[in-house]
Amino acid sequence: MTTLFRLAASVSLCALQCVSSAQAQPAAPIVALQHARVIDGQGGAPKLAQTILIEAGKIRAVGPDASVKLPAGARVIDLTGQSVMPGLISNHSHLAYTDGTTSGPQNYTRENALRELRQWQRYGVTTITSLGLNAPLFYDLQPLAHAGTLGGADIFGADRGIGVPEGAPPMVAAADQLYRPTTVEEARADVDETAERHPDFIKVWVDDFHHSIPAKMKPEIYKAVIEEAHAKGLRVAAHVYYREDARKLIEAGADILAHGVRDELVDADLIALMKRHGTWYIPTLGLDESFYLYAQHPEWLKSGFFRGAVQPALAAQFADPAWQAKALDPKTLQVNQASLATNRSNLLTLYRAGVKIGFGTDSGATPLRIPGIAEHRELMLMVQAGLTPLQAITVATRDAAKLLELTDRGVIAPGKRADLLVVAGDPSHNITDTTHIRAVWEAGQQVFAVPAPVPPRRN
């Protein structure tokens, strides 16, 4: 396991916490990233010795070094030995619900939201989708994020979301963060009220979280939500665990399964149903793994890449023997490991069958799903499941943008947003190279960079 987070020695804790001084200086009208290996997000093999021209927040040109003419006055950055790929796009995260080891509505503050958005961005996740539990503050932040003036990853969201009385989600939420309708009429009214705020999605929580809560959402409730949402022009993402729930939700018209099916292997009938309906599937492989992974204390917890994302209180929890013992309780561990194994198998089956796969981690839903870390871990788990590194990267960039119906990002091509992740090495060959972050660009601005080493002074 420890080899899965092999890190470049040059990536230090300071490097992942500090932005280079270049960020504070006025950007040149045109920037040329030269001599790069380009993984364009469209699924093809990397292109070597490439130049990317960035102007006015967008990619002006990309092509072989010899064929891209540099405009006068362009700022030139040599990326020899480095790879450039599109910024990662999360289709399933949660904004400002956790802080340190705590979870709850008290954390939905502007300061905490900015902390998380900047952390996602610093780790190369340039767009996130907060899939429910959003407070009104979300709508103050979103236009600033879209305009690039907020600082941090761009954000999309599913408003409050619709849960179950005395049921899912089994977490505390303020009255303005979650609906829990008891009747069809209440459910329709909740959707209508949500639609007035123009969210990107509507979220429903359907299952009973491994039988840990007393009730699942009644079919008449989620059917009313889906019908009313579609009437308002909104897509619905559903929290699921069980294969049978997934089948019923797709038949009812759910557009997105926001988690992988983890109780049983998917069958031919479900695959055919998903393809016929065009259903998106977000596996969130790391969800179940997060419950026990850190208690196993893999060696990479000591790395600068990891430590740069972990708040002190959470780091202390990981070192607590009592917490480790509880997280590694044999019965619970067996359930979580079995869920992950089923999830991985289902992802590979669905991917090979041509079902539309999105990228998400549920990062931010609990303290254990750490913004930035969770997304890089998810890429590794996707490769463990049987996808190639290029396939995993394509899901996390081009395909994730398609799920959000965004045509301006997700690939490196002329006219697209210059949302870029620059890493040392070749992640198309070794997916762990995505963790060797050298720089992050969002909308044409270098928002993070590892400072270049200072050569030793000569006497």
C-alpha positions in Angstrom: 0.0 0.0 0.0 2.7 2.5 0.8 4.1 2.4 -2.7 0.8 3.8 -4.0 1.7 7.2 -2.6 5.3 7.4 -3.7 6.2 11.0 -3.7 8.9 13.0 -5.3 11.5 14.0 -2.7 11.3 17.6 -3.9 7.7 17.9 -2.7 8.0 19.2 0.8 5.4 20.3 3.4 6.4 24.0 2.8 6.0 23.6 -0.9 2.4 22.5 -0.6 1.5 25.2 1.8 3.2 28.1 0.2 2.6 29.7 -3.2 5.5 31.1 -5.1 6.0 34.8 -5.2 5.2 34.8 -8.9 1.5 34.7 -8.0 1.5 38.1 -6.5 3.1 39.7 -9.6 1.1 40.9 -12.6 0.7 38.2 -15.2 2.2 38.6 -18.6 -0.4 39.0 -21.4 0.6 35.7 -22.8 2.3 32.7 -21.1 4.1 29.9 -22.9 4.5 26.6 -21.2 7.3 25.0 -23.2 8.8 21.5 -23.6 6.0 19.8 -21.7 4.5 16.4 -21.9 0.8 17.1 -22.5 -1.9 14.7 -21.3 -4.9 16.5 -22.9 -7.7 14.7 -21.1 -9.2 13.3 -24.3 -7.9 9.8 -23.8 -5.0 9.7 -26.3 -1.4 9.1 -25.6 0.7 11.9 -24.1 2.2 14.3 -26.6 5.9 15.1 -26.0 7.8 18.4 -26.5 4.6 20.6 -26.5 4.0 24.3 -26.0 0.8 25.6 -24.5 0.0 29.3 -25.0 -2.2 30.9 -22.4 -4.0 34.2 -23.0 -6.9 35.9 -21.2 -7.6 32.9 -19.1 -7.8 30.5 -21.9 -5.6 28.2 -24.0 -4.8 30.1 -27.2 -2.7 27.3 -28.8 -1.2 24.0 -28.1 1.1 22.0 -30.2 4.7 20.8 -30.8 7.4 23.3 -29.7 8.6 23.8 -33.2 5.2 24.7 -34.6 3.9 27.1 -31.9 5.2 30.6 -32.6 5.8 32.6 -29.4 4.3 36.1 -29.4 6.6 39.0 -28.5 6.7 39.6 -24.7 5.4 36.2 -23.8 6.4 34.8 -20.4 8.1 31.5 -21.1 8.2 28.7 -18.6 10.3 25.6 -19.2 8.6 22.4 -18.3 11.2 19.9 -19.4 10.6 16.6 -17.7 7.1 17.7 -16.5 3.6 16.7 -17.5 0.6 19.1 -18.0 -2.9 17.7 -17.6 -6.3 19.4 -17.2 -7.2 20.4 -13.6 -9.2 17.6 -11.8 -13.0 18.0 -11.6 -14.9 16.6 -8.7 -18.5 15.6 -9.3 -19.2 14.7 -5.7 -17.8 16.7 -2.7 -19.2 18.7 0.1 -18.2 22.2 1.0 -17.6 23.6 4.5 -19.2 20.8 6.5 -16.0 19.6 8.3 -13.2 21.4 10.1 -10.5 19.5 11.9 -12.2 16.5 13.4 -15.6 18.1 13.6 -18.6 17.9 11.3 -21.8 20.0 11.3 -23.5 23.2 10.2 -21.3 25.3 12.5 -18.5 24.8 10.0 -20.4 26.4 7.1 -18.6 29.7 7.3 -17.0 31.8 4.6 -13.5 31.3 6.2 -13.9 27.5 6.3 -15.3 27.4 2.8 -12.4 29.4 1.5 -9.9 27.2 3.4 -11.3 24.1 1.7 -11.6 25.7 -1.8 -8.0 26.8 -1.7 -6.9 23.4 -0.5 -8.7 21.6 -3.4 -7.1 24.1 -5.8 -3.7 23.7 -4.3 -3.9 20.0 -5.0 -5.0 20.5 -8.6 -8.7 20.1 -8.1 -9.8 23.2 -9.9 -13.6 22.5 -10.0 -15.8 20.9 -7.3 -19.4 20.0 -7.0 -20.9 20.4 -3.5 -23.5 17.7 -3.7 -25.9 18.8 -0.9 -25.9 20.3 2.6 -25.3 23.7 1.2 -26.2 26.7 3.4 -27.4 30.0 1.8 -23.7 31.2 1.9 -23.1 28.9 -1.1 -25.0 31.3 -3.3 -22.9 34.3 -2.2 -19.7 32.4 -3.0 -20.6 30.7 -6.3 -20.7 33.8 -8.5 -17.4 35.0 -7.1 -15.9 31.5 -7.8 -17.2 31.5 -11.3 -15.7 35.0 -11.8 -12.4 33.8 -10.5 -12.3 36.5 -7.7 -13.0 34.2 -4.7 -9.7 32.4 -4.6 -9.8 28.6 -4.7 -11.6 26.0 -6.9 -14.6 26.9 -8.9 -17.9 25.5 -7.4 -21.1 24.0 -8.5 -23.8 22.5 -6.2 -27.0 20.8 -5.4 -28.5 23.3 -2.9 -29.6 21.7 0.3 -30.7 18.3 -0.9 -33.6 16.1 0.2 -33.3 13.5 2.9 -35.5 11.3 5.1 -37.1 12.1 8.4 -35.2 10.1 11.1 -33.1 8.7 8.3 -30.6 9.7 5.7 -28.3 11.5 5.7 -27.4 10.5 9.3 -25.7 13.8 10.1 -26.7 17.1 11.8 -27.8 19.8 9.4 -29.3 23.2 9.9 -32.8 23.9 8.8 -31.5 25.9 5.9 -29.1 23.1 4.8 -31.4 20.1 4.3 -35.1 19.2 3.5 -36.7 16.1 5.1 -40.2 15.9 3.6 -42.8 13.6 5.0 -45.3 13.7 2.2 -45.3 13.8 -1.6 -46.7 17.3 -1.4 -43.9 18.5 0.9 -41.4 16.9 -1.5 -42.7 18.8 -4.5 -42.8 22.0 -2.6 -39.2 21.6 -1.5 -38.2 21.0 -5.1 -40.1 24.1 -6.2 -38.4 26.2 -3.5 -35.0 24.9 -4.4 -35.6 25.6 -8.1 -36.1 29.3 -7.3 -32.4 29.4 -6.3 -31.2 27.9 -9.6 -29.0 25.1 -8.4 -27.0 22.9 -10.7 -28.6 19.7 -9.4 -31.0 18.4 -6.8 -29.7 15.7 -4.4 -31.7 12.9 -2.8 -30.5 10.5 0.0 -32.3 7.2 -0.5 -30.6 4.3 1.3 -30.2 3.4 5.0 -26.4 3.6 5.2 -25.5 -0.1 5.7 -28.7 -0.6 7.7 -27.4 1.8 10.3 -30.5 4.1 10.2 -34.1 3.0 10.6 -35.7 4.0 7.3 -35.0 4.5 3.6 -36.7 7.1 1.4 -40.1 6.0 0.3 -40.4 5.4 -3.5 -43.3 7.8 -3.8 -41.1 10.6 -2.3 -38.1 10.2 -4.6 -40.4 9.7 -7.6 -42.1 13.0 -6.8 -38.7 14.7 -6.3 -37.5 13.4 -9.7 -40.7 14.3 -11.5 -40.9 17.8 -10.1 -37.1 18.4 -10.6 -37.4 17.4 -14.3 -40.4 19.7 -14.7 -38.2 22.5 -13.5 -35.3 21.6 -15.8 -33.1 20.2 -13.0 -31.2 16.9 -12.9 -31.3 14.6 -9.8 -28.3 12.9 -8.2 -29.1 10.1 -5.8 -27.1 8.7 -2.9 -27.3 4.9 -3.1 -25.6 1.8 -1.8 -27.8 -1.1 -2.9 -28.2 -2.5 -6.4 -32.0 -2.7 -6.2 -32.3 0.9 -5.1 -30.1 1.9 -8.0 -32.4 0.0 -10.4 -35.6 1.6 -9.0 -34.1 5.1 -9.1 -33.0 4.8 -12.7 -36.4 3.5 -13.7 -37.9 6.6 -11.9 -35.6 8.8 -13.9 -32.7 9.6 -11.6 -29.9 11.2 -13.7 -26.9 10.4 -11.6 -26.0 7.7 -9.1 -23.8 9.7 -6.7 -22.1 6.6 -5.2 -21.2 3.2 -6.5 -23.3 0.1 -6.0 -21.6 -1.8 -3.1 -23.8 -4.6 -1.9 -23.9 -6.8 -5.0 -22.3 -7.0 -8.4 -24.1 -5.2 -11.2 -25.9 -7.4 -13.6 -26.7 -7.2 -17.4 -30.2 -5.8 -16.8 -28.9 -2.9 -14.7 -26.2 -2.2 -17.2 -28.7 -2.1 -20.0 -31.0 0.1 -18.0 -28.2 2.6 -17.3 -27.1 2.8 -20.9 -30.7 3.2 -22.1 -31.4 6.1 -19.7 -27.9 7.6 -20.1 -27.4 7.5 -16.3 -24.1 8.8 -14.9 -22.3 6.7 -12.3 -19.9 8.2 -9.7 -18.2 5.3 -7.9 -16.6 7.2 -5.0 -14.3 4.3 -4.3 -12.5 6.0 -1.5 -15.6 6.5 0.6 -15.5 3.1 2.4 -11.7 3.0 2.4 -11.5 6.3 4.2 -13.1 4.7 7.3 -10.0 2.5 8.0 -7.2 3.7 5.7 -5.6 6.2 8.1 -5.9 3.9 11.1 -3.6 1.5 9.2 -1.0 4.3 9.2 0.6 3.8 5.8 4.1 5.3 5.4 2.9 8.0 3.1 1.1 9.8 6.0 4.5 11.2 6.8 4.9 12.7 3.4 4.8 16.5 2.8 2.1 15.9 0.2 -0.2 14.4 2.8 0.8 16.5 5.8 0.2 19.7 3.8 -3.5 18.9 3.7 -4.2 17.6 7.2 -5.3 19.9 10.0 -3.5 19.4 13.3 -6.5 18.0 15.2 -7.0 15.4 12.5 -3.3 14.5 12.5 -3.5 14.0 16.3 -6.5 11.7 15.8 -4.7 9.5 13.3 -1.9 9.0 15.9 -4.4 8.1 18.7 -4.2 4.3 19.5 -7.8 4.3 20.8 -9.1 5.8 17.6 -7.1 3.4 15.5 -8.4 0.4 17.3 -12.0 1.6 16.9 -11.5 2.2 13.1 -10.0 -1.2 12.7 -12.7 -3.1 14.6 -12.7 -6.4 12.7 -16.4 -6.6 12.0 -16.6 -3.0 10.7 -13.4 -3.4 8.7 -14.7 -6.5 7.0 -17.8 -4.6 5.8 -15.9 -1.6 4.6 -13.3 -3.7 2.7 -16.0 -5.8 1.1 -17.9 -2.7 0.0 -14.7 -1.3 -1.6 -14.0 -4.6 -3.4 -17.5 -4.8 -4.8 -17.3 -1.1 -5.8 -14.1 -1.6 -7.7 -15.4 -4.6 -9.5 -18.6 -2.8 -10.5 -16.6 0.3 -11.7 -14.6 -1.8 -14.1 -17.6 -3.7 -15.4 -19.6 -0.5 -16.0 -16.7 1.3 -17.5 -16.0 -1.6 -20.0 -19.7 -1.7 -20.8 -19.7 1.9 -21.8 -21.7 3.4 -18.9 -21.0 7.1 -18.3 -18.6 7.4 -15.4 -18.0 10.5 -13.4 -15.4 11.4 -10.8 -16.0 12.1 -7.2 -14.9 11.2 -3.7 -17.4 12.6 -1.2 -14.5 14.7 0.0 -15.5 17.1 2.7 -18.5 14.9 3.9 -16.5 13.6 6.8 -13.1 14.7 8.2 -11.6 11.5 6.8 -12.3 12.5 3.2 -9.7 15.1 3.0 -10.1 17.7 0.1 -7.3 17.2 -2.4 -5.9 14.0 -0.9 -9.2 12.2 -1.5 -9.1 13.0 -5.2 -5.6 11.8 -5.8 -6.4 8.6 -3.8 -9.5 8.1 -6.0 -7.3 8.1 -9.1 -5.1 5.4 -7.6 -8.1 3.3 -6.6 -9.5 3.6 -10.1 -6.3 2.2 -11.5 -6.4 -0.6 -8.8 -9.8 -1.4 -10.1 -8.5 -2.1 -13.6 -8.6 1.2 -15.5 -5.4 2.4 -17.1 -3.9 5.6 -15.7 -5.0 7.5 -18.9 -8.5 6.2 -18.5 -8.7 7.3 -14.9 -7.3 10.8 -15.8 -9.8 11.1 -18.7 -12.7 10.3 -16.3 -11.5 12.9 -13.8 -11.2 15.6 -16.4 -13.1 15.4 -19.7 -15.8 13.1 -18.5 -16.3 14.9 -15.2 -16.8 18.1 -17.2 -19.3 16.4 -19.3 -21.3 15.3 -16.3 -21.5 18.9 -15.2 -22.5 19.8 -18.8 -19.4 22.1 -19.0 -17.9 22.6 -22.4 -15.3 25.2 -21.3 -12.9 22.9 -19.3 -11.8 19.3 -18.8 -9.4 19.1 -21.8 -6.4 20.9 -23.0 -7.4 22.4 -26.4 -7.6 25.9 -27.9 -10.4 28.0 -26.5 -10.8 26.0 -23.3 -10.1 27.4 -19.8 -6.5 27.2 -18.8 -7.2 25.0 -15.7 -4.0 23.0 -15.6 -2.2 20.6 -13.2 1.6 20.5 -13.8 3.4 17.5 -12.3 6.8 15.9 -12.4 7.0 12.6 -14.1 4.4 10.9 -16.3 1.1 10.0 -14.7 -0.1 8.3 -17.9 2.4 5.7 -17.0 2.4 5.9 -13.2 -0.7 7.4 -11.7 1.1 8.3 -8.4 2.9 11.0 -10.4 -0.2 13.2 -10.1 0.9 13.7 -6.5 4.2 15.2 -7.7 2.6 18.7 -8.1 4.8 21.4 -9.5 2.2 24.1 -10.3 -1.6 24.7 -10.7 -3.2 27.1 -13.1 -6.8 28.2 -12.9 -8.4 30.3 -15.6 -5.0 31.2 -16.9 -3.5 32.3 -13.5 -0.8 30.4 -11.8 -2.4 29.9 -8.4 0.2 27.6 -6.9 3.8 26.7 -7.7 6.6 24.8 -6.0 9.5 27.3 -5.8 12.4 26.3 -8.0 15.4 25.1 -6.1 18.0 27.7 -5.4 21.4 26.7 -6.9 24.3 26.6 -4.4 26.4 29.6 -4.2 29.9 29.4 -5.6 32.8 30.8 -3.7 
